[in-house]
Amino acid sequence: MAETQAEPRSEDPKMSARDVRVHYGAKLALKGVDLDIATGQVTALIGPSGCGKSTFLRCLNRMNDTIVGAKVSGTVTLDGEPVYGPAGLDPVLLRMRVGIVFQKPNPFPKSIYENVAFGPRIHSLAQDKAHLDHMVETALEKAGLWQEVKDRLDEMGTGLSGGQQQRLCIARAIAVNPEVVLMDEPCSALDPIATAKVEELMDELREKYTLVIVTHSMQQAARVSQQTAFFHLGELVESGSTEQIFTAPRHQLTQGYITGRFG
């Protein structure tokens, strides 16, 4: 199916993947994916459960390195720099540049303030306490949470509602000023109101960051993304503008998934 993938776009992408394969032990989970991630846009990865979209997402910041038995081959670049291999970016620095927000909100068992301050502290980004305070406030502002928590920064992050916890995790991810933010089904554990807030936030964040989201909701992909990639059984079937994928897919598998015939 590789020949049905979109031609790589000519403008400089923020990240590129070429012939990316992932094995979990003997199982081939991702089969030679070629995909460009456009700068300053939201790219949605869609497809049925177990199709490889989260596996691909984890390739972009080497989170598969943390899974026993996972082996990644192929090429991934960030601004043209290799992510893997002997000349690859240091994983700690890579994850500072390419942050991730997981499916289930996972604030640290610390105060709201300390959750957001964690990254700037470990990477020594703040010059002093006033600078750190400013970084925390800025991240919470960008995550649309500042007004709700500014008078309770010493309270535990785990005491917030589910939607607030997810926005806290987004604030934590952007506190170190990454270039790319990965989101693995960020709304699947949230109610519709909290989901709408996170979707609104994605639209604001793409003014400053490149976003890649895995979503099981085609409606969400259509609402928030400019580019969409459809995965099936570990293969990238096709990718292109969200409008094209949803209105004129080139592949019958994409058509079948989007019209609800399977998935």
DRENPA-3360 file (N, C-alpha, C; in nm, 2 decimals, always signed):
BEGIN
1 = MAETQAEP = +0.08/-0.12/+0.00/+0.00/+0.00/+0.00/+0.08/+0.13/+0.00 ~ +0.22/+0.11/+0.01/+0.30/+0.23/+0.03/+0.28/+0.33/-0.09 ~ +0.25/+0.27/-0.21/+0.25/+0.36/-0.32/+0.13/+0.46/-0.32 ~ +0.03/+0.43/-0.23/-0.08/+0.53/-0.22/-0.05/+0.64/-0.12 ~ +0.06/+0.64/-0.06/+0.09/+0.75/+0.03/+0.11/+0.88/-0.05 ~ +0.08/+1.00/+0.02/+0.09/+1.13/-0.05/+0.24/+1.15/-0.08 ~ +0.26/+1.22/-0.19/+0.40/+1.27/-0.22/+0.44/+1.36/-0.11 ~ +0.57/+1.35/-0.07/+0.62/+1.45/+0.03/+0.60/+1.59/-0.02;
9 = RSEDPKMS = +0.56/+1.68/+0.07/+0.54/+1.82/+0.03/+0.67/+1.89/+0.01 ~ +0.67/+1.99/-0.07/+0.80/+2.05/-0.11/+0.85/+2.16/+0.00 ~ +0.75/+2.22/+0.07/+0.80/+2.32/+0.17/+0.86/+2.25/+0.28 ~ +0.95/+2.32/+0.36/+1.02/+2.26/+0.46/+0.93/+2.22/+0.58 ~ +0.92/+2.09/+0.60/+0.83/+2.04/+0.71/+0.90/+2.06/+0.85 ~ +0.83/+2.06/+0.95/+0.89/+2.07/+1.09/+0.96/+1.94/+1.12 ~ +0.89/+1.83/+1.09/+0.94/+1.69/+1.11/+0.91/+1.61/+0.99 ~ +1.00/+1.51/+0.96/+0.98/+1.42/+0.85/+1.01/+1.28/+0.90;
17 = ARDVRVHY = +0.93/+1.19/+0.85/+0.95/+1.04/+0.87/+0.97/+0.98/+0.73 ~ +1.07/+0.89/+0.72/+1.09/+0.82/+0.60/+1.12/+0.67/+0.63 ~ +1.04/+0.58/+0.57/+1.05/+0.44/+0.58/+1.06/+0.40/+0.73 ~ +0.98/+0.46/+0.82/+0.98/+0.43/+0.96/+0.91/+0.30/+0.99 ~ +0.98/+0.21/+1.05/+0.92/+0.08/+1.09/+0.94/+0.06/+1.24 ~ +0.85/+0.00/+1.30/+0.86/-0.03/+1.45/+0.82/-0.18/+1.47 ~ +0.92/-0.25/+1.53/+0.89/-0.39/+1.58/+0.87/-0.39/+1.73 ~ +0.77/-0.46/+1.77/+0.76/-0.49/+1.92/+0.79/-0.64/+1.93;
25 = GAKLALKG = +0.91/-0.67/+1.96/+0.96/-0.81/+1.96/+0.96/-0.85/+1.81 ~ +0.88/-0.97/+1.78/+0.88/-1.02/+1.64/+0.77/-0.95/+1.56 ~ +0.68/-0.88/+1.63/+0.56/-0.82/+1.56/+0.60/-0.69/+1.49 ~ +0.57/-0.67/+1.36/+0.59/-0.55/+1.29/+0.47/-0.46/+1.31 ~ +0.48/-0.36/+1.39/+0.37/-0.27/+1.42/+0.35/-0.15/+1.33 ~ +0.46/-0.11/+1.26/+0.45/+0.00/+1.17/+0.54/-0.03/+1.05 ~ +0.48/-0.02/+0.93/+0.54/-0.08/+0.81/+0.58/+0.03/+0.71 ~ +0.70/+0.09/+0.74/+0.76/+0.18/+0.63/+0.68/+0.31/+0.61;
33 = VDLDIATG = +0.66/+0.39/+0.71/+0.58/+0.51/+0.70/+0.66/+0.63/+0.65 ~ +0.61/+0.70/+0.55/+0.67/+0.83/+0.50/+0.57/+0.93/+0.53 ~ +0.60/+1.03/+0.61/+0.51/+1.14/+0.64/+0.58/+1.27/+0.68 ~ +0.53/+1.38/+0.63/+0.59/+1.51/+0.67/+0.49/+1.58/+0.76 ~ +0.54/+1.64/+0.87/+0.46/+1.71/+0.96/+0.48/+1.86/+0.93 ~ +0.37/+1.93/+0.89/+0.38/+2.07/+0.84/+0.40/+2.16/+0.96 ~ +0.48/+2.26/+0.94/+0.51/+2.36/+1.05/+0.39/+2.44/+1.08 ~ +0.36/+2.46/+1.21/+0.26/+2.55/+1.25/+0.12/+2.51/+1.21;
41 = QVTALIGP = +0.10/+2.38/+1.19/-0.03/+2.32/+1.17/-0.06/+2.21/+1.26 ~ -0.19/+2.17/+1.27/-0.23/+2.05/+1.34/-0.24/+1.94/+1.25 ~ -0.17/+1.83/+1.27/-0.18/+1.71/+1.19/-0.25/+1.61/+1.27 ~ -0.36/+1.55/+1.22/-0.43/+1.45/+1.29/-0.40/+1.31/+1.24 ~ -0.37/+1.22/+1.33/-0.35/+1.08/+1.29/-0.47/+1.00/+1.32 ~ -0.54/+0.95/+1.22/-0.67/+0.88/+1.24/-0.65/+0.73/+1.20 ~ -0.75/+0.65/+1.24/-0.75/+0.51/+1.19/-0.81/+0.43/+1.31 ~ -0.85/+0.30/+1.28/-0.91/+0.21/+1.38/-0.81/+0.18/+1.49;
49 = SGCGKSTF = -0.86/+0.13/+1.60/-0.77/+0.09/+1.72/-0.67/-0.01/+1.67 ~ -0.54/+0.01/+1.72/-0.44/-0.08/+1.69/-0.38/-0.07/+1.55 ~ -0.40/+0.05/+1.48/-0.36/+0.06/+1.34/-0.22/+0.12/+1.34 ~ -0.16/+0.16/+1.45/-0.02/+0.22/+1.45/-0.01/+0.37/+1.47 ~ -0.12/+0.44/+1.49/-0.11/+0.58/+1.49/-0.04/+0.63/+1.62 ~ -0.07/+0.57/+1.73/+0.01/+0.60/+1.86/+0.15/+0.56/+1.85 ~ +0.17/+0.44/+1.79/+0.31/+0.39/+1.77/+0.39/+0.50/+1.69 ~ +0.33/+0.55/+1.58/+0.40/+0.65/+1.50/+0.42/+0.77/+1.58;
57 = LRCLNRMN = +0.32/+0.82/+1.66/+0.34/+0.94/+1.74/+0.46/+0.93/+1.83 ~ +0.47/+0.81/+1.89/+0.58/+0.79/+1.99/+0.72/+0.79/+1.92 ~ +0.72/+0.76/+1.79/+0.85/+0.77/+1.72/+0.90/+0.91/+1.71 ~ +0.81/+1.01/+1.71/+0.85/+1.15/+1.69/+0.93/+1.20/+1.81 ~ +0.92/+1.15/+1.93/+1.00/+1.20/+2.04/+1.07/+1.08/+2.11 ~ +1.08/+0.97/+2.04/+1.16/+0.85/+2.10/+1.09/+0.79/+2.22 ~ +0.96/+0.81/+2.24/+0.90/+0.74/+2.35/+0.90/+0.59/+2.34 ~ +0.91/+0.54/+2.22/+0.92/+0.39/+2.20/+1.05/+0.34/+2.26;
65 = DTIVGAKV = +1.15/+0.42/+2.28/+1.27/+0.38/+2.35/+1.24/+0.33/+2.49 ~ +1.13/+0.37/+2.55/+1.10/+0.33/+2.69/+1.02/+0.20/+2.69 ~ +0.99/+0.14/+2.58/+0.91/+0.02/+2.57/+1.01/-0.10/+2.55 ~ +1.01/-0.19/+2.64/+1.09/-0.31/+2.62/+1.06/-0.39/+2.50 ~ +1.16/-0.42/+2.42/+1.14/-0.50/+2.30/+1.11/-0.41/+2.17 ~ +1.09/-0.28/+2.19/+1.06/-0.20/+2.07/+1.19/-0.16/+2.00 ~ +1.18/-0.18/+1.86/+1.29/-0.14/+1.78/+1.24/-0.05/+1.66 ~ +1.30/+0.06/+1.65/+1.26/+0.16/+1.55/+1.37/+0.17/+1.44;
73 = SGTVTLDG = +1.33/+0.16/+1.31/+1.42/+0.18/+1.20/+1.36/+0.28/+1.11 ~ +1.45/+0.33/+1.02/+1.41/+0.44/+0.93/+1.46/+0.57/+0.97 ~ +1.41/+0.68/+0.92/+1.47/+0.81/+0.94/+1.36/+0.90/+0.99 ~ +1.38/+0.97/+1.11/+1.29/+1.08/+1.15/+1.38/+1.20/+1.17 ~ +1.34/+1.32/+1.12/+1.41/+1.44/+1.14/+1.33/+1.55/+1.20 ~ +1.40/+1.64/+1.28/+1.33/+1.76/+1.33/+1.41/+1.88/+1.28 ~ +1.35/+1.96/+1.20/+1.42/+2.07/+1.13/+1.54/+2.02/+1.06 ~ +1.53/+1.90/+1.00/+1.64/+1.84/+0.92/+1.74/+1.77/+1.00;
81 = EPVYGPAG = +1.74/+1.77/+1.14/+1.83/+1.70/+1.22/+1.78/+1.56/+1.25 ~ +1.87/+1.46/+1.24/+1.83/+1.32/+1.27/+1.79/+1.31/+1.41 ~ +1.68/+1.23/+1.43/+1.63/+1.20/+1.57/+1.69/+1.07/+1.62 ~ +1.72/+0.98/+1.53/+1.77/+0.84/+1.56/+1.92/+0.83/+1.51 ~ +1.98/+0.73/+1.55/+2.12/+0.69/+1.50/+2.23/+0.76/+1.57 ~ +2.35/+0.73/+1.54/+2.47/+0.78/+1.61/+2.47/+0.94/+1.62 ~ +2.42/+1.00/+1.51/+2.42/+1.15/+1.51/+2.29/+1.20/+1.56 ~ +2.20/+1.12/+1.62/+2.07/+1.16/+1.66/+2.07/+1.25/+1.78;
89 = LDPVLLRM = +1.96/+1.33/+1.79/+1.95/+1.42/+1.90/+1.94/+1.34/+2.03 ~ +2.00/+1.41/+2.14/+1.99/+1.35/+2.27/+1.84/+1.34/+2.31 ~ +1.80/+1.22/+2.35/+1.65/+1.20/+2.38/+1.60/+1.30/+2.48 ~ +1.67/+1.34/+2.58/+1.62/+1.44/+2.68/+1.60/+1.58/+2.62 ~ +1.70/+1.62/+2.53/+1.68/+1.75/+2.46/+1.57/+1.74/+2.36 ~ +1.56/+1.62/+2.29/+1.46/+1.60/+2.19/+1.32/+1.62/+2.26 ~ +1.30/+1.56/+2.37/+1.17/+1.56/+2.44/+1.14/+1.70/+2.50 ~ +1.24/+1.78/+2.51/+1.22/+1.92/+2.55/+1.16/+2.00/+2.43;
97 = RVGIVFQK = +1.22/+1.96/+2.31/+1.17/+2.03/+2.19/+1.04/+1.97/+2.13 ~ +1.02/+1.84/+2.16/+0.90/+1.77/+2.12/+0.83/+1.72/+2.24 ~ +0.73/+1.80/+2.30/+0.66/+1.76/+2.42/+0.55/+1.66/+2.39 ~ +0.50/+1.60/+2.49/+0.38/+1.50/+2.47/+0.28/+1.52/+2.58 ~ +0.15/+1.50/+2.54/+0.04/+1.50/+2.63/-0.03/+1.37/+2.61 ~ -0.05/+1.30/+2.72/-0.11/+1.16/+2.70/-0.26/+1.16/+2.71 ~ -0.31/+1.04/+2.68/-0.46/+1.02/+2.68/-0.52/+1.05/+2.81 ~ -0.46/+0.99/+2.92/-0.52/+1.01/+3.05/-0.44/+1.12/+3.12;
105 = PNPFPKSI = -0.51/+1.22/+3.17/-0.44/+1.33/+3.24/-0.35/+1.27/+3.35 ~ -0.23/+1.31/+3.35/-0.13/+1.25/+3.45/-0.05/+1.35/+3.52 ~ -0.12/+1.45/+3.59/-0.04/+1.54/+3.67/+0.04/+1.47/+3.78 ~ +0.16/+1.53/+3.81/+0.24/+1.48/+3.92/+0.17/+1.50/+4.05 ~ +0.20/+1.42/+4.15/+0.14/+1.44/+4.28/+0.21/+1.56/+4.35 ~ +0.20/+1.67/+4.29/+0.26/+1.79/+4.34/+0.16/+1.91/+4.33 ~ +0.20/+2.02/+4.37/+0.11/+2.14/+4.36/+0.09/+2.18/+4.21 ~ -0.01/+2.26/+4.18/-0.03/+2.30/+4.04/+0.10/+2.38/+4.00;
113 = YENVAFGP = +0.15/+2.46/+4.08/+0.27/+2.54/+4.05/+0.38/+2.45/+4.02 ~ +0.41/+2.35/+4.10/+0.52/+2.26/+4.08/+0.51/+2.17/+3.96 ~ +0.39/+2.14/+3.92/+0.37/+2.06/+3.80/+0.42/+2.14/+3.68 ~ +0.39/+2.26/+3.67/+0.43/+2.34/+3.56/+0.58/+2.38/+3.57 ~ +0.63/+2.40/+3.69/+0.76/+2.45/+3.71/+0.86/+2.33/+3.69 ~ +0.81/+2.21/+3.69/+0.90/+2.09/+3.68/+1.00/+2.10/+3.57 ~ +0.95/+2.12/+3.44/+1.04/+2.12/+3.33/+1.14/+2.23/+3.33 ~ +1.09/+2.35/+3.35/+1.19/+2.46/+3.36/+1.30/+2.44/+3.46;
121 = RIHSLAQD = +1.26/+2.38/+3.57/+1.36/+2.35/+3.68/+1.46/+2.25/+3.63 ~ +1.41/+2.13/+3.58/+1.51/+2.03/+3.55/+1.60/+2.07/+3.43 ~ +1.55/+2.15/+3.34/+1.63/+2.20/+3.23/+1.71/+2.33/+3.26 ~ +1.70/+2.38/+3.39/+1.76/+2.50/+3.43/+1.73/+2.62/+3.34 ~ +1.60/+2.64/+3.30/+1.56/+2.74/+3.21/+1.53/+2.87/+3.28 ~ +1.50/+2.87/+3.41/+1.47/+2.99/+3.48/+1.59/+3.06/+3.54 ~ +1.60/+3.19/+3.53/+1.72/+3.26/+3.59/+1.70/+3.28/+3.74 ~ +1.58/+3.30/+3.78/+1.55/+3.32/+3.93/+1.40/+3.29/+3.95;
129 = KAHLDHMV = +1.36/+3.30/+4.08/+1.23/+3.27/+4.12/+1.12/+3.36/+4.04 ~ +1.15/+3.48/+4.02/+1.06/+3.57/+3.95/+1.04/+3.52/+3.80 ~ +1.15/+3.48/+3.75/+1.15/+3.43/+3.61/+1.07/+3.30/+3.60 ~ +1.09/+3.21/+3.70/+1.01/+3.09/+3.71/+0.86/+3.12/+3.73 ~ +0.83/+3.21/+3.81/+0.69/+3.25/+3.83/+0.63/+3.29/+3.70 ~ +0.70/+3.37/+3.63/+0.65/+3.42/+3.50/+0.63/+3.31/+3.40 ~ +0.73/+3.21/+3.40/+0.71/+3.10/+3.31/+0.59/+3.01/+3.34 ~ +0.57/+2.99/+3.47/+0.45/+2.91/+3.52/+0.32/+2.99/+3.48;
137 = ETALEKAG = +0.32/+3.12/+3.50/+0.20/+3.19/+3.47/+0.17/+3.19/+3.32 ~ +0.28/+3.21/+3.24/+0.26/+3.21/+3.09/+0.21/+3.08/+3.04 ~ +0.27/+2.97/+3.09/+0.22/+2.84/+3.05/+0.08/+2.81/+3.08 ~ +0.04/+2.85/+3.20/-0.10/+2.83/+3.25/-0.20/+2.92/+3.17 ~ -0.15/+3.04/+3.13/-0.23/+3.13/+3.05/-0.25/+3.07/+2.91 ~ -0.14/+3.02/+2.85/-0.15/+2.96/+2.72/-0.24/+2.83/+2.72 ~ -0.24/+2.76/+2.83/-0.33/+2.64/+2.84/-0.47/+2.68/+2.89 ~ -0.50/+2.81/+2.90/-0.64/+2.85/+2.93/-0.68/+2.81/+3.07;
145 = LWQEVKDR = -0.58/+2.81/+3.16/-0.61/+2.76/+3.30/-0.58/+2.87/+3.40 ~ -0.51/+2.97/+3.37/-0.46/+3.07/+3.47/-0.57/+3.13/+3.55 ~ -0.68/+3.17/+3.49/-0.79/+3.24/+3.56/-0.85/+3.14/+3.66 ~ -0.85/+3.02/+3.63/-0.92/+2.92/+3.72/-0.83/+2.88/+3.84 ~ -0.70/+2.89/+3.82/-0.61/+2.84/+3.93/-0.52/+2.94/+3.99 ~ -0.52/+3.06/+3.95/-0.42/+3.16/+3.99/-0.42/+3.18/+4.14 ~ -0.54/+3.16/+4.21/-0.54/+3.18/+4.36/-0.52/+3.05/+4.43 ~ -0.49/+2.94/+4.36/-0.48/+2.81/+4.43/-0.36/+2.73/+4.38;
153 = LDEMGTGL = -0.25/+2.80/+4.35/-0.13/+2.74/+4.29/-0.07/+2.64/+4.38 ~ -0.09/+2.65/+4.51/-0.03/+2.56/+4.61/-0.11/+2.43/+4.63 ~ -0.23/+2.43/+4.57/-0.31/+2.31/+4.58/-0.26/+2.20/+4.49 ~ -0.30/+2.07/+4.52/-0.25/+1.96/+4.44/-0.31/+1.96/+4.30 ~ -0.23/+1.93/+4.20/-0.28/+1.93/+4.06/-0.38/+1.81/+4.05 ~ -0.36/+1.71/+4.13/-0.45/+1.59/+4.12/-0.59/+1.62/+4.17 ~ -0.61/+1.74/+4.24/-0.74/+1.77/+4.29/-0.82/+1.85/+4.19 ~ -0.77/+1.88/+4.07/-0.85/+1.95/+3.97/-0.94/+1.85/+3.90;
161 = SGGQQQRL = -1.04/+1.91/+3.83/-1.13/+1.82/+3.75/-1.05/+1.76/+3.63 ~ -1.11/+1.66/+3.57/-1.04/+1.59/+3.46/-0.99/+1.69/+3.35 ~ -1.09/+1.77/+3.30/-1.05/+1.87/+3.20/-0.94/+1.97/+3.24 ~ -0.95/+2.01/+3.37/-0.85/+2.10/+3.42/-0.71/+2.03/+3.43 ~ -0.72/+1.90/+3.47/-0.59/+1.82/+3.48/-0.53/+1.81/+3.34 ~ -0.61/+1.79/+3.24/-0.55/+1.77/+3.10/-0.49/+1.91/+3.06 ~ -0.56/+2.02/+3.09/-0.50/+2.15/+3.05/-0.37/+2.18/+3.14 ~ -0.37/+2.13/+3.26/-0.25/+2.14/+3.34/-0.13/+2.06/+3.28;
169 = CIARAIAV = -0.16/+1.94/+3.22/-0.06/+1.86/+3.16/-0.01/+1.93/+3.03 ~ -0.10/+2.00/+2.96/-0.07/+2.08/+2.84/+0.02/+2.19/+2.88 ~ -0.01/+2.26/+2.99/+0.07/+2.37/+3.05/+0.21/+2.32/+3.08 ~ +0.21/+2.20/+3.14/+0.34/+2.14/+3.18/+0.43/+2.11/+3.06 ~ +0.36/+2.06/+2.95/+0.43/+2.03/+2.83/+0.49/+2.16/+2.76 ~ +0.41/+2.27/+2.76/+0.46/+2.39/+2.69/+0.54/+2.48/+2.78 ~ +0.56/+2.45/+2.91/+0.63/+2.54/+3.00/+0.78/+2.55/+2.95 ~ +0.83/+2.44/+2.89/+0.97/+2.45/+2.84/+0.99/+2.50/+2.70;
177 = NPEVVLMD = +0.87/+2.56/+2.65/+0.87/+2.62/+2.52/+0.91/+2.52/+2.41 ~ +0.84/+2.41/+2.39/+0.88/+2.32/+2.29/+0.85/+2.37/+2.15 ~ +0.89/+2.30/+2.05/+0.86/+2.34/+1.91/+0.74/+2.26/+1.86 ~ +0.73/+2.14/+1.90/+0.62/+2.05/+1.86/+0.55/+1.99/+1.99 ~ +0.42/+1.98/+1.98/+0.35/+1.92/+2.09/+0.27/+1.80/+2.03 ~ +0.30/+1.69/+2.09/+0.23/+1.56/+2.05/+0.11/+1.54/+2.15 ~ +0.00/+1.50/+2.10/-0.12/+1.47/+2.19/-0.17/+1.34/+2.15 ~ -0.17/+1.24/+2.24/-0.22/+1.11/+2.22/-0.36/+1.09/+2.27;
185 = EPCSALDP = -0.46/+1.11/+2.19/-0.60/+1.11/+2.23/-0.63/+1.19/+2.35 ~ -0.60/+1.32/+2.34/-0.60/+1.41/+2.46/-0.74/+1.43/+2.52 ~ -0.84/+1.40/+2.45/-0.98/+1.43/+2.50/-1.06/+1.30/+2.52 ~ -1.00/+1.18/+2.51/-1.08/+1.06/+2.52/-1.13/+1.04/+2.66 ~ -1.07/+1.09/+2.76/-1.12/+1.07/+2.90/-1.20/+1.19/+2.95 ~ -1.23/+1.29/+2.86/-1.29/+1.41/+2.90/-1.44/+1.42/+2.85 ~ -1.52/+1.50/+2.93/-1.66/+1.52/+2.89/-1.66/+1.62/+2.77 ~ -1.78/+1.64/+2.71/-1.79/+1.73/+2.59/-1.75/+1.87/+2.62;
193 = IATAKVEE = -1.78/+1.93/+2.74/-1.74/+2.07/+2.76/-1.59/+2.08/+2.78 ~ -1.53/+1.99/+2.85/-1.38/+1.99/+2.86/-1.32/+1.96/+2.73 ~ -1.37/+1.88/+2.65/-1.32/+1.85/+2.51/-1.32/+1.97/+2.43 ~ -1.43/+2.05/+2.43/-1.44/+2.17/+2.35/-1.34/+2.27/+2.39 ~ -1.31/+2.28/+2.53/-1.20/+2.37/+2.57/-1.06/+2.33/+2.52 ~ -1.04/+2.20/+2.52/-0.91/+2.15/+2.48/-0.89/+2.17/+2.33 ~ -1.00/+2.15/+2.25/-1.00/+2.17/+2.11/-0.98/+2.32/+2.07 ~ -1.04/+2.41/+2.15/-1.02/+2.55/+2.13/-0.88/+2.59/+2.16;
201 = LMDELREK = -0.82/+2.53/+2.26/-0.68/+2.55/+2.30/-0.59/+2.51/+2.18 ~ -0.62/+2.39/+2.12/-0.53/+2.34/+2.01/-0.52/+2.45/+1.90 ~ -0.64/+2.51/+1.87/-0.64/+2.61/+1.77/-0.55/+2.73/+1.80 ~ -0.55/+2.77/+1.93/-0.47/+2.88/+1.97/-0.32/+2.84/+1.97 ~ -0.29/+2.72/+2.02/-0.15/+2.67/+2.03/-0.08/+2.66/+1.90 ~ -0.15/+2.64/+1.79/-0.08/+2.62/+1.66/-0.03/+2.75/+1.61 ~ -0.07/+2.86/+1.67/+0.00/+2.99/+1.63/+0.14/+2.99/+1.67 ~ +0.18/+2.91/+1.78/+0.31/+2.91/+1.83/+0.38/+2.78/+1.81;
209 = YTLVIVTH = +0.31/+2.67/+1.81/+0.37/+2.54/+1.81/+0.31/+2.46/+1.69 ~ +0.39/+2.35/+1.65/+0.34/+2.25/+1.56/+0.27/+2.14/+1.64 ~ +0.15/+2.10/+1.60/+0.08/+2.00/+1.68/+0.06/+1.87/+1.60 ~ +0.07/+1.76/+1.67/+0.03/+1.63/+1.61/-0.06/+1.56/+1.71 ~ -0.18/+1.53/+1.66/-0.27/+1.46/+1.76/-0.32/+1.33/+1.70 ~ -0.32/+1.23/+1.79/-0.39/+1.10/+1.76/-0.53/+1.12/+1.81 ~ -0.63/+1.09/+1.73/-0.77/+1.09/+1.77/-0.85/+0.98/+1.72 ~ -0.94/+0.92/+1.80/-1.03/+0.82/+1.75/-1.16/+0.89/+1.69;
217 = SMQQAARV = -1.17/+1.02/+1.71/-1.29/+1.09/+1.67/-1.26/+1.16/+1.54 ~ -1.33/+1.12/+1.43/-1.31/+1.18/+1.30/-1.37/+1.32/+1.30 ~ -1.47/+1.34/+1.39/-1.53/+1.48/+1.40/-1.43/+1.57/+1.46 ~ -1.35/+1.52/+1.56/-1.25/+1.61/+1.62/-1.14/+1.64/+1.51 ~ -1.09/+1.54/+1.44/-0.99/+1.56/+1.34/-1.04/+1.66/+1.24 ~ -1.16/+1.65/+1.20/-1.22/+1.75/+1.10/-1.22/+1.89/+1.16 ~ -1.25/+1.90/+1.29/-1.26/+2.03/+1.35/-1.13/+2.10/+1.38 ~ -1.03/+2.02/+1.42/-0.91/+2.09/+1.47/-0.79/+2.08/+1.38;
225 = SQQTAFFH = -0.79/+2.00/+1.28/-0.66/+1.98/+1.21/-0.67/+2.04/+1.07 ~ -0.55/+2.07/+1.02/-0.53/+2.11/+0.88/-0.48/+2.00/+0.79 ~ -0.41/+1.91/+0.85/-0.35/+1.79/+0.78/-0.40/+1.66/+0.85 ~ -0.43/+1.56/+0.77/-0.47/+1.43/+0.83/-0.40/+1.32/+0.76 ~ -0.36/+1.22/+0.84/-0.30/+1.10/+0.80/-0.38/+0.98/+0.84 ~ -0.42/+0.89/+0.75/-0.50/+0.77/+0.79/-0.42/+0.65/+0.79 ~ -0.42/+0.58/+0.90/-0.34/+0.46/+0.92/-0.43/+0.34/+0.93 ~ -0.38/+0.22/+0.87/-0.46/+0.10/+0.88/-0.36/-0.02/+0.88;
233 = LGELVESG = -0.38/-0.10/+0.98/-0.29/-0.22/+1.00/-0.14/-0.19/+0.99 ~ -0.10/-0.08/+1.05/+0.04/-0.05/+1.06/+0.09/+0.02/+0.94 ~ +0.01/+0.05/+0.84/+0.05/+0.12/+0.72/-0.02/+0.26/+0.72 ~ +0.06/+0.36/+0.66/+0.00/+0.49/+0.63/-0.07/+0.47/+0.49 ~ -0.20/+0.48/+0.49/-0.27/+0.45/+0.37/-0.27/+0.58/+0.28 ~ -0.30/+0.69/+0.34/-0.29/+0.82/+0.27/-0.28/+0.94/+0.37 ~ -0.23/+1.05/+0.31/-0.22/+1.17/+0.39/-0.24/+1.29/+0.30 ~ -0.29/+1.40/+0.36/-0.31/+1.52/+0.28/-0.38/+1.62/+0.36;
241 = STEQIFTA = -0.43/+1.72/+0.29/-0.51/+1.82/+0.37/-0.63/+1.76/+0.43 ~ -0.67/+1.80/+0.55/-0.79/+1.75/+0.61/-0.91/+1.75/+0.52 ~ -0.93/+1.87/+0.45/-1.04/+1.88/+0.37/-1.04/+1.78/+0.26 ~ -0.93/+1.75/+0.20/-0.92/+1.65/+0.09/-0.94/+1.51/+0.14 ~ -0.88/+1.48/+0.26/-0.90/+1.34/+0.31/-1.05/+1.32/+0.34 ~ -1.12/+1.42/+0.39/-1.26/+1.40/+0.43/-1.36/+1.41/+0.32 ~ -1.32/+1.49/+0.22/-1.42/+1.51/+0.11/-1.39/+1.43/-0.02 ~ -1.26/+1.40/-0.04/-1.22/+1.33/-0.17/-1.11/+1.24/-0.14;
249 = PRHQLTQG = -1.12/+1.14/-0.05/-1.01/+1.05/-0.03/-0.98/+0.97/-0.15 ~ -0.85/+0.95/-0.17/-0.80/+0.88/-0.29/-0.81/+0.73/-0.28 ~ -0.81/+0.68/-0.15/-0.81/+0.53/-0.13/-0.94/+0.48/-0.08 ~ -0.98/+0.36/-0.13/-1.11/+0.31/-0.09/-1.11/+0.27/+0.06 ~ -1.00/+0.24/+0.12/-0.99/+0.21/+0.26/-1.03/+0.34/+0.34 ~ -0.97/+0.45/+0.30/-1.00/+0.58/+0.37/-1.14/+0.61/+0.36 ~ -1.20/+0.60/+0.24/-1.34/+0.62/+0.21/-1.43/+0.53/+0.31 ~ -1.39/+0.41/+0.32/-1.47/+0.31/+0.40/-1.46/+0.35/+0.55;
257 = YITGRFG = -1.34/+0.40/+0.59/-1.33/+0.43/+0.74/-1.41/+0.56/+0.76 ~ -1.40/+0.66/+0.68/-1.46/+0.79/+0.70/-1.61/+0.78/+0.69 ~ -1.66/+0.69/+0.61/-1.81/+0.68/+0.60/-1.86/+0.58/+0.70 ~ -1.77/+0.52/+0.78/-1.82/+0.44/+0.89/-1.85/+0.29/+0.85 ~ -1.80/+0.25/+0.73/-1.82/+0.11/+0.69/-1.73/+0.01/+0.77 ~ -1.63/+0.06/+0.83/-1.55/-0.02/+0.92/-1.47/+0.07/+1.02 ~ -1.41/+0.01/+1.13/-1.34/+0.09/+1.22/-1.39/+0.09/+1.36;
% end
